[in-house]
Amino acid sequence: MPSVRVYVRLKPSLLDSAGRTVGEALKNLGYAEVEDVRIGKLIELKVDTVEDSRIREMCSKLLANPVIEDFTYEVVGEKA
């Protein structure tokens, strides 16, 4: 059974306050090379079949808020 990994992130134009907080914490811990941090979500789905239009529909209707978030996905596992 294939799996689909859906990655959801805030749109680049939006302020990511959680990412900013993590970025500052990393700098305070001595990781000065970190320039920017964006926080997102990973959603893993086990599906019977992979159909692009169905995956995109799931993402735009429920898994991501299309007003403020972007999503990408990849198929992994069997039949990938």
Backbone atoms as SQL, in Angstrom:
CREATE TABLE atoms (id INTEGER PRIMARY KEY, chain TEXT, resi INTEGER, resn TEXT, atom TEXT, x REAL, y REAL, z REAL);
INSERT INTO atoms VALUES
  (1, 'A', 1, 'MET', 'N', 0.858, -1.181, 0.000),
  (2, 'A', 1, 'MET', 'CA', 0.000, 0.000, 0.000),
  (3, 'A', 1, 'MET', 'C', 0.900, 1.239, 0.000),
  (4, 'A', 2, 'PRO', 'N', 0.701, 2.124, -0.953),
  (5, 'A', 2, 'PRO', 'CA', 1.534, 3.325, -1.001),
  (6, 'A', 2, 'PRO', 'C', 1.183, 4.322, 0.105),
  (7, 'A', 3, 'SER', 'N', 2.147, 5.163, 0.390),
  (8, 'A', 3, 'SER', 'CA', 1.953, 6.259, 1.341),
  (9, 'A', 3, 'SER', 'C', 2.151, 7.569, 0.607),
  (10, 'A', 4, 'VAL', 'N', 1.469, 8.581, 1.088),
  (11, 'A', 4, 'VAL', 'CA', 1.629, 9.930, 0.552),
  (12, 'A', 4, 'VAL', 'C', 2.053, 10.808, 1.720),
  (13, 'A', 5, 'ARG', 'N', 3.152, 11.518, 1.536),
  (14, 'A', 5, 'ARG', 'CA', 3.603, 12.487, 2.535),
  (15, 'A', 5, 'ARG', 'C', 3.230, 13.876, 2.041),
  (16, 'A', 6, 'VAL', 'N', 2.401, 14.539, 2.834),
  (17, 'A', 6, 'VAL', 'CA', 1.946, 15.882, 2.502),
  (18, 'A', 6, 'VAL', 'C', 2.701, 16.857, 3.402),
  (19, 'A', 7, 'TYR', 'N', 3.332, 17.842, 2.783),
  (20, 'A', 7, 'TYR', 'CA', 4.061, 18.871, 3.510),
  (21, 'A', 7, 'TYR', 'C', 3.270, 20.173, 3.408),
  (22, 'A', 8, 'VAL', 'N', 2.935, 20.740, 4.570),
  (23, 'A', 8, 'VAL', 'CA', 2.140, 21.962, 4.612),
  (24, 'A', 8, 'VAL', 'C', 2.984, 23.046, 5.283),
  (25, 'A', 9, 'ARG', 'N', 3.075, 24.209, 4.633),
  (26, 'A', 9, 'ARG', 'CA', 3.860, 25.322, 5.166),
  (27, 'A', 9, 'ARG', 'C', 3.084, 26.621, 4.974),
  (28, 'A', 10, 'LEU', 'N', 3.368, 27.570, 5.856),
  (29, 'A', 10, 'LEU', 'CA', 2.797, 28.903, 5.663),
  (30, 'A', 10, 'LEU', 'C', 3.328, 29.486, 4.361),
  (31, 'A', 11, 'LYS', 'N', 2.517, 30.273, 3.692),
  (32, 'A', 11, 'LYS', 'CA', 2.965, 30.937, 2.471),
  (33, 'A', 11, 'LYS', 'C', 4.152, 31.842, 2.812),
  (34, 'A', 12, 'PRO', 'N', 5.099, 31.970, 1.896),
  (35, 'A', 12, 'PRO', 'CA', 6.311, 32.753, 2.177),
  (36, 'A', 12, 'PRO', 'C', 6.041, 34.198, 2.579),
  (37, 'A', 13, 'SER', 'N', 4.942, 34.766, 2.130),
  (38, 'A', 13, 'SER', 'CA', 4.639, 36.163, 2.445),
  (39, 'A', 13, 'SER', 'C', 4.136, 36.361, 3.877),
  (40, 'A', 14, 'LEU', 'N', 3.821, 35.273, 4.573),
  (41, 'A', 14, 'LEU', 'CA', 3.284, 35.376, 5.927),
  (42, 'A', 14, 'LEU', 'C', 4.367, 35.214, 6.981),
  (43, 'A', 15, 'LEU', 'N', 4.234, 35.942, 8.051),
  (44, 'A', 15, 'LEU', 'CA', 5.160, 35.852, 9.165),
  (45, 'A', 15, 'LEU', 'C', 4.993, 34.512, 9.868),
  (46, 'A', 16, 'ASP', 'N', 6.090, 33.817, 10.075),
  (47, 'A', 16, 'ASP', 'CA', 6.087, 32.543, 10.791),
  (48, 'A', 16, 'ASP', 'C', 6.667, 32.797, 12.177),
  (49, 'A', 17, 'SER', 'N', 5.817, 33.128, 13.134),
  (50, 'A', 17, 'SER', 'CA', 6.299, 33.488, 14.469),
  (51, 'A', 17, 'SER', 'C', 6.969, 32.307, 15.170),
  (52, 'A', 18, 'ALA', 'N', 6.462, 31.093, 14.968),
  (53, 'A', 18, 'ALA', 'CA', 7.101, 29.917, 15.573),
  (54, 'A', 18, 'ALA', 'C', 8.491, 29.713, 14.964),
  (55, 'A', 19, 'GLY', 'N', 8.597, 29.871, 13.657),
  (56, 'A', 19, 'GLY', 'CA', 9.891, 29.741, 12.997),
  (57, 'A', 19, 'GLY', 'C', 10.875, 30.792, 13.480),
  (58, 'A', 20, 'ARG', 'N', 10.399, 32.010, 13.653),
  (59, 'A', 20, 'ARG', 'CA', 11.271, 33.081, 14.150),
  (60, 'A', 20, 'ARG', 'C', 11.771, 32.767, 15.553),
  (61, 'A', 21, 'THR', 'N', 10.888, 32.247, 16.414),
  (62, 'A', 21, 'THR', 'CA', 11.275, 31.898, 17.779),
  (63, 'A', 21, 'THR', 'C', 12.330, 30.794, 17.776),
  (64, 'A', 22, 'VAL', 'N', 12.132, 29.770, 16.958),
  (65, 'A', 22, 'VAL', 'CA', 13.104, 28.681, 16.871),
  (66, 'A', 22, 'VAL', 'C', 14.426, 29.197, 16.297),
  (67, 'A', 23, 'GLY', 'N', 14.358, 30.048, 15.296),
  (68, 'A', 23, 'GLY', 'CA', 15.573, 30.627, 14.723),
  (69, 'A', 23, 'GLY', 'C', 16.385, 31.402, 15.743),
  (70, 'A', 24, 'GLU', 'N', 15.715, 32.221, 16.545),
  (71, 'A', 24, 'GLU', 'CA', 16.404, 32.976, 17.594),
  (72, 'A', 24, 'GLU', 'C', 17.014, 32.043, 18.638),
  (73, 'A', 25, 'ALA', 'N', 16.274, 30.998, 19.001),
  (74, 'A', 25, 'ALA', 'CA', 16.798, 30.039, 19.979),
  (75, 'A', 25, 'ALA', 'C', 18.041, 29.339, 19.447),
  (76, 'A', 26, 'LEU', 'N', 18.028, 28.972, 18.178),
  (77, 'A', 26, 'LEU', 'CA', 19.207, 28.334, 17.588),
  (78, 'A', 26, 'LEU', 'C', 20.406, 29.276, 17.596),
  (79, 'A', 27, 'LYS', 'N', 20.179, 30.531, 17.269),
  (80, 'A', 27, 'LYS', 'CA', 21.272, 31.509, 17.313),
  (81, 'A', 27, 'LYS', 'C', 21.805, 31.665, 18.735),
  (82, 'A', 28, 'ASN', 'N', 20.901, 31.698, 19.722),
  (83, 'A', 28, 'ASN', 'CA', 21.315, 31.817, 21.125),
  (84, 'A', 28, 'ASN', 'C', 22.110, 30.598, 21.587),
  (85, 'A', 29, 'LEU', 'N', 21.884, 29.474, 20.955),
  (86, 'A', 29, 'LEU', 'CA', 22.635, 28.255, 21.290),
  (87, 'A', 29, 'LEU', 'C', 23.952, 28.159, 20.518),
  (88, 'A', 30, 'GLY', 'N', 24.251, 29.167, 19.720),
  (89, 'A', 30, 'GLY', 'CA', 25.524, 29.205, 19.023),
  (90, 'A', 30, 'GLY', 'C', 25.490, 28.768, 17.572),
  (91, 'A', 31, 'TYR', 'N', 24.305, 28.578, 17.015),
  (92, 'A', 31, 'TYR', 'CA', 24.185, 28.163, 15.617),
  (93, 'A', 31, 'TYR', 'C', 23.958, 29.409, 14.743),
  (94, 'A', 32, 'ALA', 'N', 25.000, 30.218, 14.628),
  (95, 'A', 32, 'ALA', 'CA', 24.900, 31.493, 13.924),
  (96, 'A', 32, 'ALA', 'C', 24.661, 31.325, 12.430),
  (97, 'A', 33, 'GLU', 'N', 24.949, 30.146, 11.902),
  (98, 'A', 33, 'GLU', 'CA', 24.777, 29.928, 10.459),
  (99, 'A', 33, 'GLU', 'C', 23.314, 29.845, 10.035),
  (100, 'A', 34, 'VAL', 'N', 22.401, 29.691, 10.985),
  (101, 'A', 34, 'VAL', 'CA', 20.977, 29.608, 10.656),
  (102, 'A', 34, 'VAL', 'C', 20.465, 31.010, 10.336),
  (103, 'A', 35, 'GLU', 'N', 19.998, 31.194, 9.107),
  (104, 'A', 35, 'GLU', 'CA', 19.510, 32.504, 8.681),
  (105, 'A', 35, 'GLU', 'C', 17.998, 32.644, 8.823),
  (106, 'A', 36, 'ASP', 'N', 17.260, 31.551, 8.590),
  (107, 'A', 36, 'ASP', 'CA', 15.802, 31.625, 8.639),
  (108, 'A', 36, 'ASP', 'C', 15.253, 30.242, 8.969),
  (109, 'A', 37, 'VAL', 'N', 14.138, 30.211, 9.656),
  (110, 'A', 37, 'VAL', 'CA', 13.473, 28.954, 9.993),
  (111, 'A', 37, 'VAL', 'C', 11.998, 29.105, 9.661),
  (112, 'A', 38, 'ARG', 'N', 11.453, 28.113, 8.981),
  (113, 'A', 38, 'ARG', 'CA', 10.017, 28.052, 8.713),
  (114, 'A', 38, 'ARG', 'C', 9.514, 26.740, 9.301),
  (115, 'A', 39, 'ILE', 'N', 8.431, 26.803, 10.034),
  (116, 'A', 39, 'ILE', 'CA', 7.838, 25.620, 10.659),
  (117, 'A', 39, 'ILE', 'C', 6.663, 25.166, 9.807),
  (118, 'A', 40, 'GLY', 'N', 6.536, 23.858, 9.627),
  (119, 'A', 40, 'GLY', 'CA', 5.433, 23.322, 8.842),
  (120, 'A', 40, 'GLY', 'C', 4.896, 22.042, 9.459),
  (121, 'A', 41, 'LYS', 'N', 4.052, 21.371, 8.707),
  (122, 'A', 41, 'LYS', 'CA', 3.453, 20.109, 9.153),
  (123, 'A', 41, 'LYS', 'C', 3.768, 19.027, 8.134),
  (124, 'A', 42, 'LEU', 'N', 3.924, 17.818, 8.632),
  (125, 'A', 42, 'LEU', 'CA', 4.053, 16.637, 7.788),
  (126, 'A', 42, 'LEU', 'C', 2.858, 15.748, 8.096),
  (127, 'A', 43, 'ILE', 'N', 2.115, 15.387, 7.072),
  (128, 'A', 43, 'ILE', 'CA', 0.951, 14.513, 7.215),
  (129, 'A', 43, 'ILE', 'C', 1.193, 13.290, 6.346),
  (130, 'A', 44, 'GLU', 'N', 1.134, 12.098, 6.938),
  (131, 'A', 44, 'GLU', 'CA', 1.349, 10.865, 6.184),
  (132, 'A', 44, 'GLU', 'C', 0.016, 10.147, 5.994),
  (133, 'A', 45, 'LEU', 'N', -0.280, 9.797, 4.765),
  (134, 'A', 45, 'LEU', 'CA', -1.520, 9.107, 4.425),
  (135, 'A', 45, 'LEU', 'C', -1.190, 7.741, 3.835),
  (136, 'A', 46, 'LYS', 'N', -1.870, 6.709, 4.267),
  (137, 'A', 46, 'LYS', 'CA', -1.829, 5.399, 3.612),
  (138, 'A', 46, 'LYS', 'C', -3.038, 5.356, 2.689),
  (139, 'A', 47, 'VAL', 'N', -2.809, 5.088, 1.424),
  (140, 'A', 47, 'VAL', 'CA', -3.903, 5.108, 0.460),
  (141, 'A', 47, 'VAL', 'C', -3.897, 3.836, -0.376),
  (142, 'A', 48, 'ASP', 'N', -5.073, 3.463, -0.862),
  (143, 'A', 48, 'ASP', 'CA', -5.180, 2.290, -1.736),
  (144, 'A', 48, 'ASP', 'C', -4.565, 2.577, -3.100),
  (145, 'A', 49, 'THR', 'N', -4.897, 3.736, -3.640),
  (146, 'A', 49, 'THR', 'CA', -4.362, 4.149, -4.935),
  (147, 'A', 49, 'THR', 'C', -3.974, 5.615, -4.851),
  (148, 'A', 50, 'VAL', 'N', -3.047, 5.998, -5.684),
  (149, 'A', 50, 'VAL', 'CA', -2.603, 7.385, -5.718),
  (150, 'A', 50, 'VAL', 'C', -3.149, 8.029, -6.980),
  (151, 'A', 51, 'GLU', 'N', -4.021, 9.001, -6.783),
  (152, 'A', 51, 'GLU', 'CA', -4.578, 9.755, -7.892),
  (153, 'A', 51, 'GLU', 'C', -4.345, 11.225, -7.590),
  (154, 'A', 52, 'ASP', 'N', -3.571, 11.883, -8.440),
  (155, 'A', 52, 'ASP', 'CA', -3.155, 13.259, -8.207),
  (156, 'A', 52, 'ASP', 'C', -4.317, 14.172, -7.839),
  (157, 'A', 53, 'SER', 'N', -5.388, 14.119, -8.597),
  (158, 'A', 53, 'SER', 'CA', -6.513, 15.028, -8.344),
  (159, 'A', 53, 'SER', 'C', -7.145, 14.782, -6.976),
  (160, 'A', 54, 'ARG', 'N', -7.203, 13.526, -6.548),
  (161, 'A', 54, 'ARG', 'CA', -7.797, 13.209, -5.234),
  (162, 'A', 54, 'ARG', 'C', -6.897, 13.699, -4.096),
  (163, 'A', 55, 'ILE', 'N', -5.596, 13.533, -4.250),
  (164, 'A', 55, 'ILE', 'CA', -4.674, 14.000, -3.212),
  (165, 'A', 55, 'ILE', 'C', -4.749, 15.523, -3.109),
  (166, 'A', 56, 'ARG', 'N', -4.732, 16.211, -4.242),
  (167, 'A', 56, 'ARG', 'CA', -4.823, 17.675, -4.234),
  (168, 'A', 56, 'ARG', 'C', -6.146, 18.148, -3.619),
  (169, 'A', 57, 'GLU', 'N', -7.217, 17.422, -3.902),
  (170, 'A', 57, 'GLU', 'CA', -8.522, 17.770, -3.334),
  (171, 'A', 57, 'GLU', 'C', -8.506, 17.631, -1.816),
  (172, 'A', 58, 'MET', 'N', -7.935, 16.543, -1.310),
  (173, 'A', 58, 'MET', 'CA', -7.837, 16.351, 0.144),
  (174, 'A', 58, 'MET', 'C', -7.056, 17.490, 0.786),
  (175, 'A', 59, 'CYS', 'N', -5.968, 17.853, 0.137),
  (176, 'A', 59, 'CYS', 'CA', -5.119, 18.914, 0.687),
  (177, 'A', 59, 'CYS', 'C', -5.844, 20.251, 0.714),
  (178, 'A', 60, 'SER', 'N', -6.468, 20.606, -0.391),
  (179, 'A', 60, 'SER', 'CA', -7.100, 21.926, -0.460),
  (180, 'A', 60, 'SER', 'C', -8.394, 22.015, 0.334),
  (181, 'A', 61, 'LYS', 'N', -9.064, 20.900, 0.559),
  (182, 'A', 61, 'LYS', 'CA', -10.315, 20.928, 1.325),
  (183, 'A', 61, 'LYS', 'C', -10.115, 20.782, 2.830),
  (184, 'A', 62, 'LEU', 'N', -9.060, 20.068, 3.255),
  (185, 'A', 62, 'LEU', 'CA', -8.939, 19.782, 4.683),
  (186, 'A', 62, 'LEU', 'C', -7.522, 19.922, 5.235),
  (187, 'A', 63, 'LEU', 'N', -6.543, 19.370, 4.552),
  (188, 'A', 63, 'LEU', 'CA', -5.216, 19.257, 5.149),
  (189, 'A', 63, 'LEU', 'C', -4.441, 20.570, 5.187),
  (190, 'A', 64, 'ALA', 'N', -4.716, 21.474, 4.274),
  (191, 'A', 64, 'ALA', 'CA', -4.053, 22.774, 4.247),
  (192, 'A', 64, 'ALA', 'C', -5.102, 23.867, 4.073),
  (193, 'A', 65, 'ASN', 'N', -4.825, 25.013, 4.651),
  (194, 'A', 65, 'ASN', 'CA', -5.695, 26.168, 4.474),
  (195, 'A', 65, 'ASN', 'C', -5.145, 26.953, 3.276),
  (196, 'A', 66, 'PRO', 'N', -5.804, 26.881, 2.129),
  (197, 'A', 66, 'PRO', 'CA', -5.244, 27.497, 0.930),
  (198, 'A', 66, 'PRO', 'C', -5.090, 29.018, 1.000),
  (199, 'A', 67, 'VAL', 'N', -5.717, 29.658, 1.957),
  (200, 'A', 67, 'VAL', 'CA', -5.585, 31.101, 2.102),
  (201, 'A', 67, 'VAL', 'C', -4.201, 31.460, 2.654),
  (202, 'A', 68, 'ILE', 'N', -3.701, 30.662, 3.597),
  (203, 'A', 68, 'ILE', 'CA', -2.436, 31.000, 4.259),
  (204, 'A', 68, 'ILE', 'C', -1.342, 29.950, 4.105),
  (205, 'A', 69, 'GLU', 'N', -1.674, 28.786, 3.551),
  (206, 'A', 69, 'GLU', 'CA', -0.687, 27.705, 3.478),
  (207, 'A', 69, 'GLU', 'C', -0.515, 27.187, 2.053),
  (208, 'A', 70, 'ASP', 'N', 0.683, 26.705, 1.784),
  (209, 'A', 70, 'ASP', 'CA', 0.990, 25.988, 0.561),
  (210, 'A', 70, 'ASP', 'C', 1.228, 24.529, 0.933),
  (211, 'A', 71, 'PHE', 'N', 1.059, 23.638, -0.036),
  (212, 'A', 71, 'PHE', 'CA', 1.359, 22.237, 0.232),
  (213, 'A', 71, 'PHE', 'C', 2.065, 21.621, -0.963),
  (214, 'A', 72, 'THR', 'N', 2.838, 20.597, -0.652),
  (215, 'A', 72, 'THR', 'CA', 3.443, 19.728, -1.656),
  (216, 'A', 72, 'THR', 'C', 3.263, 18.318, -1.135),
  (217, 'A', 73, 'TYR', 'N', 3.422, 17.349, -2.021),
  (218, 'A', 73, 'TYR', 'CA', 3.347, 15.976, -1.541),
  (219, 'A', 73, 'TYR', 'C', 4.250, 15.088, -2.372),
  (220, 'A', 74, 'GLU', 'N', 4.584, 13.937, -1.773),
  (221, 'A', 74, 'GLU', 'CA', 5.370, 12.928, -2.468),
  (222, 'A', 74, 'GLU', 'C', 4.796, 11.569, -2.151),
  (223, 'A', 75, 'VAL', 'N', 4.889, 10.668, -3.114),
  (224, 'A', 75, 'VAL', 'CA', 4.425, 9.292, -2.941),
  (225, 'A', 75, 'VAL', 'C', 5.637, 8.443, -2.573),
  (226, 'A', 76, 'VAL', 'N', 5.496, 7.650, -1.517),
  (227, 'A', 76, 'VAL', 'CA', 6.576, 6.781, -1.051),
  (228, 'A', 76, 'VAL', 'C', 6.024, 5.381, -0.838),
  (229, 'A', 77, 'GLY', 'N', 6.905, 4.435, -0.715),
  (230, 'A', 77, 'GLY', 'CA', 6.463, 3.061, -0.458),
  (231, 'A', 77, 'GLY', 'C', 6.105, 2.342, -1.726),
  (232, 'A', 78, 'GLU', 'N', 5.312, 1.303, -1.595),
  (233, 'A', 78, 'GLU', 'CA', 4.904, 0.479, -2.725),
  (234, 'A', 78, 'GLU', 'C', 4.221, 1.322, -3.789),
  (235, 'A', 79, 'LYS', 'N', 4.465, 1.006, -5.021),
  (236, 'A', 79, 'LYS', 'CA', 3.860, 1.677, -6.165),
  (237, 'A', 79, 'LYS', 'C', 4.205, 3.150, -6.247),
  (238, 'A', 80, 'ALA', 'N', 5.315, 3.550, -5.628),
  (239, 'A', 80, 'ALA', 'CA', 5.713, 4.958, -5.663),
  (240, 'A', 80, 'ALA', 'C', 6.306, 5.298, -7.017);
